[in-house]
Amino acid sequence: MAEFTQRNYHTTFASIKERSITFEEFQDVKSYLLKSLNRNHSQVSPIRPSFLIIQTAFIGDVILATALIEKLHYFFPDSSIDFLVRKGNEDLLLGSPHLRDVLIWTKKKEKIKNLVRIIKQVRSNRYHYCINIHRFTSSGLITVFSGAKVTVGFDKNPLAFAFSRAAKHEMREGIHEVDRNQKLIEFITDSTASKPKLYPSAAQFEAVQQYKNKPFVCIAPTSVWFTKQLPKEKWIELIHQLRDRNLTLFLLGAPSDSSFCDALILESGYTNMVNLAGKISLLESAALMQAAVMNYVNDSAPMHLASAMNAPVTAVYCSTVPSFGFGPLSETSIILETQEKLSCRPCGLHGFRACPEGHFKCALMIKF
């Protein structure tokens, strides 16, 4: 067997992503990385187990993954729990009383170099359990080389064959994402998923207290994906209905959403609206949403913010459907979607930059 070297690392990494690598080639990769990491596999005492949860996907995915933190803490209150996220999502987990540390992987710059760095950091912590929610090769490598006594992930991860345990990942009606994720740890807990939960700080609650003087509604009108975002004219239709109730409307979003929110205020003609997009943080938004009369959101991250705060929410579904398993989890949850049977809906698990059919009826035919 040819010796694995730095020179052919990138070629082999690409083969893993395409699932074309052989087991022997994978063992070469593993041997090389273990030597470069210069660390032995150490077993950790399970008396007070330590856990690493890996979810390096997007904001909503991280929020839903907090359900695992809650469940693990409930069953193992004396354990140490760390969470690995992509850079940019770490602020979501600030304040969690059940986390020891948040590890950050910079994926967008020098990805391979930073991958090796994060693997070294993970191995140095000598986890007992490494629980990988992410289903892609990079996180699979972190899991396999974590040095954890028990490695767990989904069977759809390309490196699942090298995990200690691989749970079946099912996208079928009736199974929520938190239930899918719970499959990863039910062998050490139980089969019932906890609810996701975020912990804004006292300072973050105080920062939005000024907006809570009168009854209000929050609207998060944007999405990264065009086909998951209710069009501007439909939001204005909703605003006109809310105007009759004399409620203050707060528009939430990222700094890049501010211009869209300004346009909503201008074109709706409703003056009792405040554009907070880019002016308050995610956790401050969560603290504000908790006190709202209602929160109107797309099938996007703000819906999961509401779930994590048990805030009342009305979730609008355009091209996607709740049966994908990413629906709202708040006690007061309302789903708005077209009642028309469209052969093109849903058109995909995620959104698109434009309606594939060119008519966007799934959004335009929604009635309030």
N, C-alpha and C positions, 0 to 999 in steps of 0.2 A: 504494500500500500504506500503510495507516494506521501512524503511528509508534507503536512499542511503548513503553509507559510503566510506571512503578511501579504505577500504579493497576490495570492489567489483568494484572499479573504473576501473581497467584494464580489468576485464571481460566485463563490459558494453562497454568500448571503443572498444573492439574487436567486439562486437555485432553490434555497429554502422557501423564499417568498412564493415561488412558482410551484412549490411542492414536488419538485423534480429531483431533489437530493436523495441519495441512498442512505441507508442507516450507517454504513461504513464511513461514508463521507461526513455524515453528521458527527460521528465519534471523533473524526479528525478535527472538526471545528471545535468540539468540546474540549479535546485534549489541548489544543493550541490556546484556547481562551483560559483554561484553568491554569496553564503554565504562566501566561501573561498576567493573570490576576494574582498569582503567587500566594494562593491560600488553599488550605486543606478543607474538605468538607467536614464541618463540625456538627455534631449532634447537640441539640439544645434540650435541656430538661423541660419536660412538659408540665411540671408542677405548677409553674406560673408561665404559661405559654406566651410567646410573642408572635404577633401576626403582621404580615405585610399584605395590604390590599392594593392591587394594581388596577387603575383605570385611567388610561392616558388619552381617552377620547375627548368629547366635547363637554361643555358646561352641564347640559341636561343629563348626560350620562354619569357625570361625577355626582350630581345631586341625588340621582336615583341610587347610586352605589352607597350613599351614606346609610341606607337601610341595613347594610351588612355591618357597619360600625355599631349600630344600635343593637343588633342581634348578638354579635360577638361579645359586646360589653355585658349584655344581660346574662349570658351563659358563663362568661369568664370575667367577672368584675375586677379581678386582680391582675389581669393580663396586660400586656403592652401591645398597643395597636398603632401601626404606622400606615400611612397612605401615600402612594406614589401617583403623581399627576403630571401632566404636561405643563410646561411653564405658561403662566397666564391664568391657570385655574386654581392656584394655591390659596388665594384669598377666600374662596368659598368655604374652606375648612377651618379657617381661623376661629378660635373660640370654642371649638368642639371639646367638651370636657373629657371625652373618651379617647382622644388621640394623644399619643406621645409626641409624634413628629410627622411632618409632611415633607416627603421627598419630592424634589422637582427635577424633571428631565427636560432639558432644552432640546426639542426635536427639530426645530426649524433651522438651526445653525449647527454645522459640524455634527450631524446626527450620529454618525458612527463613533466618532471620538467621544461624544457625550454619552453614547450608549455604554461604551466600555467603562466610562467614569461612574455612571450610575450603578452598573453591575458591581463594581468594586465597593461602592458605598453600601449597596444592599448586602453583599457578602460579609462585610465587616460587622453588620448588625446581628448575624447569626440567628436568623428567625427560625422558629419552629414550624410555622405554616406560611407559605407564600400562596396567596389566593389571587389569581389573575382573571379579572372580568373581561379584559380586552381580548379580542379574537384574532390578533394579527401577529406577524412574525417577530417584530421587534420586542413586544412584551413577552412573547414566548421565550425569547433568548434570555431576557432578564429572569424569567421564572426558572428555566432550566439551570442557569448558572448562579442562582441565588444562594446556593449552599443550604437552603432550608431543608429540614428533615422531611417535610411533606409539601409537595407542590401540587396545586390544584388549578384547573382551568377548564375551558369548554372544549368539547371534541372538535369544534370547527377551527381551533387554532392550529396552524400548520405543524407546530411542535407538540401537539397534544400527546403523541405517542411516547414522548419522553417525560411526561408528567407522572406523578404518583397516582393521581386520580384525574379522570376526565369526565365531566358531566355533560349530558346531552343537551344541546342548545336547540330549542324548538320555537319557531315562530308560527304559532297557531292561535286561533281565536280562543279567548278565555284565559290566556296566560299573560300576565303583566310582566314587564321587565323586572320588577322587584322579585317576582316569583321565580323567574328564570335565574336571576342571580342567587337567590336563596338555595338553589340546587347545589351550588358550589360548597356550601357549608352545612347542609342538612345532616351530613354524616357525623358532625360533631355538635350540632344544635338540635333543630327539629325542622319540619317541613313548612312551617308557617312564617311568611316573610314579615319583617317589621316594616314600619313606615319610614320613608326618608325623613331626615331632620337636619335643619341648619340652626346655628346658634349665633345670631347677631349679638354684638356686645352691648353693654349698657350705653356706651358712647354712641353706637350706631342707632339705637332706639332714640336716644336723645337728639341726634342730628335730624331726625324726621318728625320730631314731636311738634314742630311749628306748623306742620301741614295737617294736623289732626284736630283742629279747632271745630270744624264743622263736618257733617257727613260727606264722604267723598268716595269716588270710584277711581280705580287705576286702570289704565289702558296701556298695554304693551303692543303697539300696532305693527311691529316689523318682524321680519324673519330673514335669516341668511338666504333662504330659498324663496324665490318668487312664487312658486306654486303652493307654498305653505302659508303665504301671507295674504290676508284679506285685502282686497284692493281699496284704494283710498276712498272711492265713492261709497263703498259699503260701510266703511268706518264712519263716514260723515252721516250716513243714514242712521247708524246707531247713535251717534252723538246728538242728532236732532231729537231722537226719542228720549235720551237721558236729560236733555235740556229742560224738558217739561217737568222734571222732578227737582229742579233747582239744586243739583248736586255739583260740587267742585270736581273737576276731572283732572287727574294727574297723568301725564303721558310719560311712560318709562321706556328706557332703552340705552343703548351705548352712545358714545359721542357721535358716531357715524349715522345715527338715527335722528339726530336733532333736526336736520333740515326737513325730513319727512313730517316730523311732529309739528314744526312751525307751519308747514303747508296745511296740515289738518286744522290747526287753529284758525288760520287765515280763511280757508275755503269753507269751513263750517259756519263761520260767523258767530261762534259761541265764545264769549269773552271770559267765562268763568272756567278757563282751562289754563293749566300751568305745564310748561314743557320742562320736565326734569331729566330728559335724556342726556346722559353724559355728565349730569350734575351731582348725582348720588351714586354710590357704589352698589354692587349686586346685593350685598348683605343689608345695606340701608334700604334698598328697594324691597327686599324681603320683609324687613321690619315695618315698612309702610303698608305693604300689601296685606299684612296680617290684620290691620285695623280697618281695612276698606269695607264698604258696604258690599262691593263686588269688584272682582278683577276680571277684565276682558283680555284674553290672550289668544295668540295663534297656537298651533301645535309646535311649540318651541320652548326654549329654556325658561321663560317666565312662568309657564304652566307648572313646571317642576319646582320653581321657587315657591309657588302657591301651595303645592302639595307638601313641601318640606316645612311650611309654616302653618299647615292646616287652614289656609286662608280661603274664603269663598271664591270660587272661580267659575267663569264661563269660558270654555275652550272652544275655539272655532277651528273646524277641520275643513280644509279645502281639498287638496289632492290626496292627502293621506286619510287614514281611517283609524278610529280608536282600537279596532280589533288587532292592530299591529302590536298592542301591548304597551303603549306609552301614554295612556290616558291619565286624566287627573285623579288624584287620590284623596283630595280634601273631603271632609264630611259633607260640605255643600259644594257639589260639582255639577255643572250643567254642560252639556255638549250641544253645540250648534253645528249642523251640517245640512247640506241639501237633502231634501226628501225625494228628489228625482233619481231614478235609477239610470246611472250613466255607465255605459259599457267600458269607458276608459278610466273609471275610478275604482280603486286607486291605481295610479299610473306608476307607482314605485314606492319603496320603503322610505326613501328620502325625497326631498323636493327637487325641482328642476329650475333652471334659469328662466325658462319660459314654458308656457303650456304646450305640450307635445302636439295637441290637436288644434291649437291656435284659437280656441274659443273661451277657455277658462270658465266653463259653465259650473264646475264644482264649487267655485267661489261666488260667481255672480248670481247664482240661483238660491243662495242661502237667504232665508227669511228670518227676521228678528221678531 
